[in-house]
Amino acid sequence: MSVTQGDVSRQLVDSSVWSDQDLANHGIPVYDMPFVSVGGGIGSFAMVDTLRIAGITTDQIRVISDLERPSQTYEYLASNSQIRSGHRLRSDSSSTVDCIWGWPGYALREAWGKKTPGVAVQVLLEPVAADYYTPKAGQVYESLNREAARIRWNQMVVPGIVRHVRRRDRGDYFVLSTPPAGSAATKRIAFRSRFIHMAVGYPGVRFLDDLQAYRKEHNDFQRVVNAYEPHDHVYAEMRRRPCTVLVRGAGIVASRVLQRLIDDRDQHGAQTTIVHLFRNYPAGPQGDKATFRRPAAKGWAYQGFNFPKAAWGGQIRDHLESLEGDARRDFIDAIGGTNTAPRKHWREQLDRGEAQGFYLQGRGEVQSVIPIPDTRQIRTVVGGTTGLPTTEYDADFIIDATGLEANIEDHRVVMDLLRHVGAGKNVKGRLDVERDFRVRNADNGEGRIFASGSMTLGGYYAGVDSFLGLQYAALRIHDNLVDAGFGQRIGPGRSTSQWWKWARNTGI
């Protein structure tokens, strides 16, 4: 089979083990690199930041990414879901993604920089006498970019898209990527590496089956939208004329979308009627123990963060590490699931909307979504559940705020790990990892593959899809790397000296 320089044959793609000669035969240049992180987002950043603080030099690390900066994907998704730079995230003061020490926290920084001591006091009063403090998105992005410059992030990034990860016949791994057009002499380049870190995030935006079928059949991408995709035209249209919008979902993104809709009524005179459709409708506390309950009211389950705080570093974390199989899955479901932050402002907005009649709630399973002839509206038919009658809701727009895609098989490189490298799925259908985030059954000689982020939910740590969770995973991975002879532990002396460098913004 003739292969042009840098191309990949079907025979090579179908093979689970590659040799140096295989790549040479295809004219693919190979570069040796001890540590390669795939993704380039905040997960890769947290890992690389930890390694740099631990003393690993830039010439031992490469990050393969098509992103211009680590926060780019996060910023895109947050902005689409109506969390702009001036809005607050669902993250606490100590979850400082740019600072592994967690101090000073975001609240103290904001109090000092913006001369607003009230936010520092808020941390002392939360959550009993005040809502949880959460940082503004712009503050997080700015601090992350500052740290990226300090650790010389751009020197370690290799622009490109990873296509395949394969075992090497002599141990270790090959990572094959496609550089940007015109940036390299060949269409493909490969890294030969002992340690691979996977931090690719969510495979993509999840769309409910009925809404996806509607968009495919009617080619309508304007009236039926996902909260994570660009949809500012929806809010612009609702400010121009009276509209009805159907919102689906009951998590933090749904609550932010509802707040945006009501803000537009309050601040711009929009005459929008909101129909909020629930599939599940909790009406009372969730949980079977008095000491382990989550309040719920009017269809919402309330929790400060996506998991209780003890899941990040307390009793819940320790308990989860002791569980296996279905017991671990059930425990994660019990402490997590669909919930939102109990913020007073938007709860008051919903109460006012209900009293004034512009916020309505519906319950049930969707049976069909169809266009209404000769109108600009869409009809959602909801089947009766638990004795509820069948109901029809007519709306100008539908906003799906039910979440992001969680099927790891939809990601090409992760599917590679499942098919060719020996990785498996955990009890929640995500990538199966050990307690130290090493991908189970994927070792190759002395080579190891690690993973962090949303793709590992269902393992021994609950808050994987969070700033603090990414840092925790990075620290556990670093410990494993030290045991394998790559780098040294961050002891008290180095930790102290490195914090002073961080505080002074001095390069490593």
C-alpha positions, 0 to 999 in steps of 0.5 A: 500500500502506497502512503504519502508522507505523513499520511496514515494507512488503514492498516496502521489505524486498525493496529493496537500496537505500533513500532518505531519502524511503522511510523518511519514507513509512513514518513511520520516524524517522531519526537521523544517527550517524557510527559504529554498532556492531551487537551490543553484546557483547564485540566491540562493546565492544572496538571502542568502547573503542578509539575512546573511547581514540582520542578519539571522543566518545560523541555520535558512537557508537551501539551497538544491542543488546538486552543489559544489559551487554557480557559478558552473552551470553558469561557465559550461554554460559560458565555453561551450559558449566560455566564459572562465575565462579570457574572459569578461562577459556581465555585468557592473562594478557595478553588483557585485554579491558578494557585495550588495552595488555595490562598489567598482565595478569590474573595480576599483578592476581590476584597483587596483589589476592588476595595470591597471588604464585604465579600471577605466578610461573606466567606465568614458568614456563608452559608448560614447568614449569607449565600456562598461566595463565588468568584466572577468568571473574569477574575478566574480567567485573568488569574489563570492567564497570569499563571500560564504566563508565569509557568511559560505555558506557551513554550510547552504547547504544540498546536494540533489535534490528537488523532490516535494514542497507541501502545509502543511495541517496546513499551511506552506510547505513541501520540499521533496528532495533526498540526495546523495546515502549513505549520509542519512538513508532514500531515502528521507528527508523533510523540513517543512518551512514557507518560500520557495525561488525558484531559479532553473534557466533554465530548460535546453538547448533549441534545435531548433526543426529541429536540435533536429529532425536531432539528434534524427533521425541520432543519430548525436551529434558530427556535430550538437551541441548547444553552451551551451553544450560541443563542443570543438571538433568542434573547434579542428576539424576546426583547423585540416582541412578546414571546413564550419560551420553554426552558428544559432542565433543573440544574445551575445552567437552567437557573442562570438562563431563567435569571437572564430571561427575568433580568431582560424583563426587569431591565429592558422591558421584555414581555416574555412568558416563561414555561419551565418544564420538569421531567422530575419534580422533587417537592421535599428534602432528598436523602434518607438520613437527617444528617444527609439531606438536600432541600428541595422545593418547587421542582428544584433540588438545592445544593451549594455546589455540585457535590457537598464540600466534604466530597472534595477533602473530607468524610465523603471523599474518604468514604467514596474511596472505600466503595466499589462497584454499584455501591460507589455509583449509588453513592455518587448519585445520592450526593450529586445528581441534578441540583442548583445553588440556592441563590436568594436573588434568582429564587426571589425572581422566580417567586415574583414571576410565579406571583405575576404569572409570567413564570409557569411550571410544567411536569411530565415526559415529552412525547413530541415536539412539532412546528405549529402550521402558519405560525412561528411557534413550536408545540411540545406535547407532554405525556401524563406521569403519576396521574398528570394529564397530557398537556400541550405547550406552545412556545416561540423558542425552546432552550435545552439546559439539560447538560453536556454530552457525557458519552465518552465513546463520542470522543475519538481519542477516548474511544481509541483508549477503549478499543486499542489501549486496554482501558475500560468503563467505570460504573457510570460509563466513564473512563475507569481510573485508579485512586491516583487517576491512572487509567486502569489496565492501560499500562505498557511496560513502564508507560502509564496513562492518566486521566482527569476531569469529567471523563472520570466521573464514577471513580473514587473521587466525586468532584472531578469536574471542578477547579479543585477536582482538577487540582486534586487529580493533578496532585495525585498524578504527580505523586504517582509520577514521583514513584515512577521516578519522574520528578520529586515531591513538593516538600515544605521547603519547595512549597514555601519558596514556590508560593513566594514566587507565585505571590510575586509573579516570578517565573519558575 
